[in-house]
């Protein structure tokens, strides 16, 4: 092979390698664009700040971060938007577990839903990352312990009710108020009607909260109802 043909062959091989490398690079870029790290940050009141959570989520490379400031116990619009935007291969990232779920049951339900959709989950301050085998093991142990705790509570409750029934007692909330509570309710009303103390002062005096004072003020014994 002469020198000129050798140069042409070398250029052809290098060009082919460049094409292959470029194709691999573009494929990686497409996967990167398709699979996103999506952050979720939450505080319970408008006065609290998200700065610490946002800094941590941005530092690990979250492309989108849904920010929630809510006081309502059930409505979380940003979480719903996050759930609607998830695609297979995405990973949801939170600062701590309690930022995603308010209860253990809610948390496990959400993460199980992620797994069904092929979505990963990662908590920056907890040893849970369902995109790894070790992280999935930790989560499964976590969920199993929660289920064990629920079963244990259920068994204890049933055992307590059975024991009560065997002694001729029925389970459930006791009817009416105890004598001590009735006495406090009457005292709260007497002090309030004297108009020389606030509800908060009455509460401190009786060892109850202000809200309880107002509940006691609405209480009317059976004797009063009969007298009317």
TORDRENZA-788377 format. One record per residue (C-alpha): z, y, x; residue number from 0; residue in three letters. Coordinates in Angstrom, 2 decimals. Layout:
N
MARGU       zz       yy       xx  num  residu
MARGU        Z        Y        X  NUM     ala
...
***
This chain:
228
MARGU       zz       yy       xx  num  residu
MARGU     0.00     0.00     0.00    0     unk
MARGU    -1.04     3.34     1.48    1     unk
MARGU     1.25     6.36     1.71    2     unk
MARGU    -0.28     8.21    -1.24    3     unk
MARGU     0.08     5.28    -3.63    4     unk
MARGU     3.66     4.68    -2.43    5     unk
MARGU     4.55     8.28    -3.31    6     unk
MARGU     3.02     7.90    -6.78    7     unk
MARGU     4.94     4.65    -7.39    8     unk
MARGU     8.23     6.23    -6.18    9     unk
MARGU     7.70     9.24    -8.45   10     unk
MARGU     6.97     6.90   -11.39   11     unk
MARGU    10.19     4.90   -10.82   12     unk
MARGU    12.32     8.05   -10.41   13     unk
MARGU    10.77     9.56   -13.54   14     unk
MARGU    11.50     6.38   -15.49   15     unk
MARGU    15.12     6.44   -14.31   16     unk
MARGU    15.41    10.10   -15.31   17     unk
MARGU    14.11     9.28   -18.77   18     unk
MARGU    16.60     6.43   -19.12   19     unk
MARGU    19.47     8.62   -17.90   20     unk
MARGU    18.47    11.43   -20.23   21     unk
MARGU    18.30     9.01   -23.16   22     unk
MARGU    21.80     7.71   -22.35   23     unk
MARGU    23.10    11.25   -22.07   24     unk
MARGU    21.59    12.27   -25.39   25     unk
MARGU    22.98     9.14   -27.03   26     unk
MARGU    26.46     9.98   -25.74   27     unk
MARGU    26.11    13.54   -26.99   28     unk
MARGU    25.08    12.29   -30.43   29     unk
MARGU    28.12    10.00   -30.57   30     unk
MARGU    30.36    12.86   -29.46   31     unk
MARGU    28.97    15.05   -32.21   32     unk
MARGU    29.31    12.31   -34.81   33     unk
MARGU    32.85    11.23   -33.94   34     unk
MARGU    35.27    14.13   -34.17   35     unk
MARGU    38.92    14.73   -33.40   36     unk
MARGU    40.22    16.44   -36.54   37     unk
MARGU    43.61    18.10   -36.43   38     unk
MARGU    46.06    18.67   -39.26   39     unk
MARGU    48.92    21.15   -38.94   40     unk
MARGU    51.51    21.86   -41.63   41     unk
MARGU    54.59    23.99   -42.22   42     unk
MARGU    56.62    24.09   -45.42   43     unk
MARGU    56.86    27.86   -45.98   44     unk
MARGU    54.75    30.94   -45.42   45     unk
MARGU    57.37    32.32   -43.01   46     unk
MARGU    57.05    29.43   -40.57   47     unk
MARGU    54.44    29.49   -37.82   48     unk
MARGU    51.84    26.90   -36.79   49     unk
MARGU    51.43    28.08   -33.18   50     unk
MARGU    53.11    25.12   -31.44   51     unk
MARGU    51.15    22.55   -33.47   52     unk
MARGU    47.84    24.40   -33.06   53     unk
MARGU    48.26    24.71   -29.28   54     unk
MARGU    48.85    20.97   -28.94   55     unk
MARGU    45.91    20.04   -31.17   56     unk
MARGU    43.51    22.40   -29.38   57     unk
MARGU    44.64    21.16   -25.98   58     unk
MARGU    43.49    17.59   -26.67   59     unk
MARGU    40.13    18.81   -27.98   60     unk
MARGU    40.30    18.89   -31.80   61     unk
MARGU    37.02    20.37   -33.05   62     unk
MARGU    38.40    21.16   -36.51   63     unk
MARGU    41.97    21.88   -37.50   64     unk
MARGU    43.11    22.06   -41.11   65     unk
MARGU    46.08    24.41   -41.44   66     unk
MARGU    48.52    23.99   -44.32   67     unk
MARGU    51.25    26.40   -45.42   68     unk
MARGU    52.76    25.08   -48.62   69     unk
MARGU    56.03    25.25   -50.51   70     unk
MARGU    54.95    22.93   -53.33   71     unk
MARGU    56.06    19.32   -53.02   72     unk
MARGU    52.83    17.73   -54.26   73     unk
MARGU    49.85    20.07   -53.88   74     unk
MARGU    48.31    20.12   -50.38   75     unk
MARGU    44.76    21.49   -50.66   76     unk
MARGU    44.03    21.47   -46.92   77     unk
MARGU    44.99    17.81   -46.63   78     unk
MARGU    42.64    17.01   -49.50   79     unk
MARGU    39.82    18.89   -47.75   80     unk
MARGU    40.51    16.91   -44.59   81     unk
MARGU    40.40    13.61   -46.48   82     unk
MARGU    37.12    14.59   -48.15   83     unk
MARGU    35.50    15.46   -44.80   84     unk
MARGU    36.38    12.27   -42.90   85     unk
MARGU    33.63    10.00   -41.62   86     unk
MARGU    33.74     6.59   -39.98   87     unk
MARGU    34.61     7.02   -36.31   88     unk
MARGU    36.61    10.24   -36.73   89     unk
MARGU    40.22    10.47   -35.59   90     unk
MARGU    42.93    12.45   -37.39   91     unk
MARGU    45.46    14.03   -35.04   92     unk
MARGU    48.86    15.53   -35.88   93     unk
MARGU    51.64    17.06   -33.81   94     unk
MARGU    54.30    14.77   -35.34   95     unk
MARGU    54.30    12.06   -37.99   96     unk
MARGU    56.27    14.15   -40.49   97     unk
MARGU    53.49    16.76   -40.49   98     unk
MARGU    51.16    14.29   -42.25   99     unk
MARGU    53.52    12.53   -44.66  100     unk
MARGU    56.66    13.83   -46.34  101     unk
MARGU    57.94    10.30   -46.84  102     unk
MARGU    57.54     7.01   -45.06  103     unk
MARGU    55.72     5.55   -48.05  104     unk
MARGU    53.20     8.42   -48.18  105     unk
MARGU    52.64     8.25   -44.42  106     unk
MARGU    51.89     4.53   -44.40  107     unk
MARGU    49.59     4.87   -47.43  108     unk
MARGU    47.55     7.61   -45.74  109     unk
MARGU    47.20     5.77   -42.42  110     unk
MARGU    46.21     2.55   -44.21  111     unk
MARGU    43.53     4.53   -46.07  112     unk
MARGU    42.29     5.88   -42.72  113     unk
MARGU    41.97     2.36   -41.34  114     unk
MARGU    40.00     1.20   -44.40  115     unk
MARGU    37.53     4.06   -43.80  116     unk
MARGU    37.23     3.28   -40.08  117     unk
MARGU    39.11     6.46   -39.20  118     unk
MARGU    41.62     6.56   -36.36  119     unk
MARGU    45.00     8.26   -36.39  120     unk
MARGU    47.01     9.75   -33.57  121     unk
MARGU    50.40    11.48   -33.42  122     unk
MARGU    50.91    13.52   -30.24  123     unk
MARGU    54.71    13.21   -30.15  124     unk
MARGU    55.04     9.62   -31.39  125     unk
MARGU    53.85     6.34   -29.87  126     unk
MARGU    51.18     5.83   -32.53  127     unk
MARGU    47.44     5.86   -31.82  128     unk
MARGU    45.51     3.48   -34.07  129     unk
MARGU    42.39     3.83   -31.91  130     unk
MARGU    44.11     1.57   -29.34  131     unk
MARGU    45.36    -2.00   -29.70  132     unk
MARGU    48.87    -1.00   -28.61  133     unk
MARGU    48.95     1.89   -31.07  134     unk
MARGU    47.84    -0.34   -33.94  135     unk
MARGU    50.58    -2.82   -33.02  136     unk
MARGU    53.22    -0.06   -33.09  137     unk
MARGU    52.01     1.16   -36.49  138     unk
MARGU    51.95    -2.36   -37.95  139     unk
MARGU    55.52    -2.93   -36.74  140     unk
MARGU    56.48     0.44   -38.19  141     unk
MARGU    54.96    -0.45   -41.57  142     unk
MARGU    56.56    -3.91   -41.55  143     unk
MARGU    60.01    -2.44   -40.90  144     unk
MARGU    59.50     0.03   -43.76  145     unk
MARGU    58.52    -2.81   -46.11  146     unk
MARGU    61.53    -4.83   -44.95  147     unk
MARGU    63.81    -1.85   -45.66  148     unk
MARGU    62.38    -1.43   -49.19  149     unk
MARGU    62.82    -5.15   -49.92  150     unk
MARGU    66.39    -5.04   -48.62  151     unk
MARGU    67.27    -2.07   -50.84  152     unk
MARGU    65.65    -3.79   -53.84  153     unk
MARGU    67.59    -6.99   -53.21  154     unk
MARGU    70.88    -5.12   -52.85  155     unk
MARGU    70.25    -3.20   -56.06  156     unk
MARGU    69.47    -6.39   -57.98  157     unk
MARGU    72.53    -8.11   -56.52  158     unk
MARGU    74.73    -5.17   -57.55  159     unk
MARGU    73.35    -5.15   -61.10  160     unk
MARGU    73.82    -8.91   -61.42  161     unk
MARGU    77.41    -8.63   -60.24  162     unk
MARGU    78.07    -5.81   -62.71  163     unk
MARGU    76.55    -7.77   -65.60  164     unk
MARGU    78.68   -10.78   -64.75  165     unk
MARGU    81.75    -8.56   -65.26  166     unk
MARGU    80.44    -7.30   -68.58  167     unk
MARGU    79.17    -3.95   -67.28  168     unk
MARGU    75.67    -2.57   -67.57  169     unk
MARGU    73.88    -0.83   -64.73  170     unk
MARGU    72.41     2.64   -64.77  171     unk
MARGU    73.65     6.23   -64.80  172     unk
MARGU    77.09     6.69   -66.38  173     unk
MARGU    76.98     8.46   -69.73  174     unk
MARGU    78.59    11.88   -70.12  175     unk
MARGU    80.68    13.80   -67.59  176     unk
MARGU    83.82    12.63   -65.85  177     unk
MARGU    87.15    14.25   -66.73  178     unk
MARGU    87.20    16.09   -63.40  179     unk
MARGU    83.69    17.45   -63.99  180     unk
MARGU    84.55    18.54   -67.54  181     unk
MARGU    87.60    20.37   -66.22  182     unk
MARGU    85.50    22.17   -63.60  183     unk
MARGU    82.89    23.08   -66.21  184     unk
MARGU    85.56    24.62   -68.47  185     unk
MARGU    87.09    26.46   -65.52  186     unk
MARGU    83.70    27.80   -64.47  187     unk
MARGU    83.05    29.13   -67.98  188     unk
MARGU    86.50    30.72   -68.23  189     unk
MARGU    86.10    32.48   -64.87  190     unk
MARGU    82.57    33.59   -65.71  191     unk
MARGU    83.53    34.98   -69.11  192     unk
MARGU    86.34    36.96   -67.46  193     unk
MARGU    83.51    38.91   -65.73  194     unk
MARGU    85.46    39.58   -62.55  195     unk
MARGU    83.70    37.03   -60.31  196     unk
MARGU    80.08    36.23   -59.53  197     unk
MARGU    78.62    32.75   -59.92  198     unk
MARGU    78.61    32.38   -56.14  199     unk
MARGU    82.31    33.31   -55.92  200     unk
MARGU    83.14    30.87   -58.73  201     unk
MARGU    81.25    28.15   -56.88  202     unk
MARGU    83.20    28.74   -53.69  203     unk
MARGU    86.45    28.73   -55.62  204     unk
MARGU    85.66    25.41   -57.34  205     unk
MARGU    83.90    23.82   -54.36  206     unk
MARGU    80.49    23.62   -56.05  207     unk
MARGU    77.11    25.30   -55.58  208     unk
MARGU    75.92    28.35   -57.53  209     unk
MARGU    73.27    26.21   -59.26  210     unk
MARGU    75.98    23.79   -60.38  211     unk
MARGU    77.99    26.71   -61.76  212     unk
MARGU    75.06    27.67   -63.99  213     unk
MARGU    74.64    24.05   -65.13  214     unk
MARGU    78.32    23.95   -66.01  215     unk
MARGU    77.98    27.21   -67.98  216     unk
MARGU    75.38    25.52   -70.20  217     unk
MARGU    77.69    22.57   -70.85  218     unk
MARGU    79.34    22.46   -74.28  219     unk
MARGU    81.98    19.82   -75.01  220     unk
MARGU    81.65    17.73   -78.17  221     unk
MARGU    84.69    19.48   -79.66  222     unk
MARGU    82.92    22.85   -79.53  223     unk
MARGU    79.80    21.47   -81.20  224     unk
MARGU    81.88    20.01   -84.03  225     unk
MARGU    83.72    23.30   -84.53  226     unk
MARGU    80.45    25.15   -85.12  227     unk
***
